[in-house]
Amino acid sequence: MKTMNSMDSKNSIPLKVSIVEDHDIFRKRMAELLQFYPELEVVLIAESAEVFFHKFNRMETEDQPDVILMDIELPGISGIEATFQLKQKVSDIEVIMFTVFEDDERIFESINVGGSGYLLKDTAIDEVVKSIKEIHSGGSPISPSIAKKVLDMVKNPEAYQTERKEEIPFDLSPAELKILEQVIIGKTNKQIAEDVFLSPWTVKTHIKNIYKKMHVNSRAAAVRLAIKRNIA
């Protein structure tokens, strides 16, 4: 593993890094490893997006992270939704998405919400550090296997769009699709229940199933994805 031998880091201000990861061991290990690199400084560690935003909103602007290592599969607010919310607040913070999956949909969504990098969690620490510095310099670090998928999307966008359309509507049942359409136009659970002649509890259950099938964790994320996928 690389140690403190980087000549260009001695007289430079360290890049400030945040780690948002719900897996305790991975989060702690990543924080420990990054401490070996003097060109980096870990300024914020959080086990969820909610905790991240709580800490982030209390930081002075000059103390906020330059680069965030964001787990996609977070409990509560997902990493993708968190990235979207963060970029709405502070557009110049760079986000590297961390995942164990090479999922086309998550890659596409990560790019759409403003993620500038996409790494697998088994990426070597030297490569993670290299990616942090690369992204801060305007690059877009991506794990090789994922880079191939992104390149395929760029080289053959029509085929990718066709594939995405064939996936619509995420295996939603007719009832779920009807409820999603009501969600898209902004109706509350109570209003939806009245329109489709179901109890609010049943509507809530349907919405939870919709979230699960669409791989989202919020109403806003479901609406945004539905619009992108031409469900509305």
MOPELIN-V986450 format. One record per backbone hydrogen bond with DSSP energy under -0.5 kcal/mol. CO is the residue of the C=O (numbers start at 1). NH is the residue of the N-H. If there is no record, write none. Layout:
BEGIN
co=CO nh=NH
co=CO nh=NH
END
This chain:
BEGIN
co=3 nh=5
co=5 nh=7
co=6 nh=9
co=7 nh=10
co=9 nh=12
co=15 nh=41
co=16 nh=66
co=16 nh=67
co=17 nh=43
co=17 nh=44
co=18 nh=69
co=19 nh=21
co=19 nh=46
co=20 nh=71
co=22 nh=24
co=23 nh=27
co=24 nh=28
co=25 nh=29
co=26 nh=30
co=27 nh=31
co=28 nh=32
co=29 nh=33
co=30 nh=34
co=31 nh=35
co=32 nh=35
co=33 nh=36
co=34 nh=37
co=36 nh=38
co=37 nh=40
co=39 nh=15
co=41 nh=17
co=41 nh=43
co=44 nh=19
co=46 nh=21
co=48 nh=52
co=49 nh=53
co=50 nh=54
co=51 nh=55
co=52 nh=56
co=53 nh=57
co=55 nh=58
co=56 nh=59
co=60 nh=63
co=60 nh=64
co=61 nh=64
co=66 nh=94
co=67 nh=18
co=68 nh=70
co=68 nh=96
co=69 nh=20
co=69 nh=71
co=70 nh=98
co=72 nh=74
co=72 nh=79
co=72 nh=80
co=77 nh=49
co=78 nh=82
co=79 nh=83
co=80 nh=84
co=81 nh=85
co=82 nh=86
co=83 nh=87
co=84 nh=88
co=85 nh=89
co=86 nh=89
co=86 nh=90
co=90 nh=93
co=94 nh=68
co=95 nh=97
co=95 nh=116
co=95 nh=117
co=96 nh=70
co=97 nh=119
co=98 nh=72
co=99 nh=121
co=102 nh=104
co=103 nh=107
co=104 nh=108
co=105 nh=109
co=106 nh=110
co=107 nh=111
co=108 nh=112
co=109 nh=113
co=110 nh=114
co=110 nh=115
co=111 nh=114
co=117 nh=97
co=118 nh=143
co=119 nh=99
co=120 nh=123
co=124 nh=127
co=124 nh=128
co=125 nh=129
co=126 nh=130
co=127 nh=131
co=128 nh=132
co=129 nh=133
co=130 nh=134
co=131 nh=135
co=132 nh=136
co=133 nh=137
co=134 nh=137
co=134 nh=139
co=135 nh=138
co=141 nh=118
co=143 nh=146
co=143 nh=147
co=144 nh=148
co=145 nh=149
co=146 nh=150
co=147 nh=151
co=148 nh=152
co=149 nh=153
co=150 nh=154
co=151 nh=155
co=152 nh=156
co=154 nh=157
co=156 nh=160
co=157 nh=161
co=158 nh=162
co=159 nh=163
co=160 nh=164
co=161 nh=165
co=162 nh=166
co=163 nh=167
co=164 nh=167
co=164 nh=168
co=165 nh=168
co=167 nh=170
co=167 nh=171
co=169 nh=172
co=173 nh=177
co=174 nh=178
co=175 nh=179
co=176 nh=180
co=177 nh=181
co=178 nh=182
co=179 nh=183
co=180 nh=184
co=181 nh=185
co=182 nh=187
co=183 nh=186
co=188 nh=192
co=189 nh=193
co=190 nh=194
co=191 nh=195
co=192 nh=196
co=193 nh=197
co=193 nh=198
co=199 nh=203
co=200 nh=204
co=201 nh=205
co=202 nh=206
co=203 nh=207
co=204 nh=208
co=205 nh=209
co=206 nh=210
co=207 nh=211
co=208 nh=212
co=209 nh=213
co=210 nh=214
co=211 nh=215
co=211 nh=216
co=218 nh=222
co=219 nh=223
co=220 nh=224
co=221 nh=225
co=222 nh=226
co=223 nh=227
co=224 nh=228
co=225 nh=229
co=226 nh=231
co=226 nh=232
co=227 nh=230
END
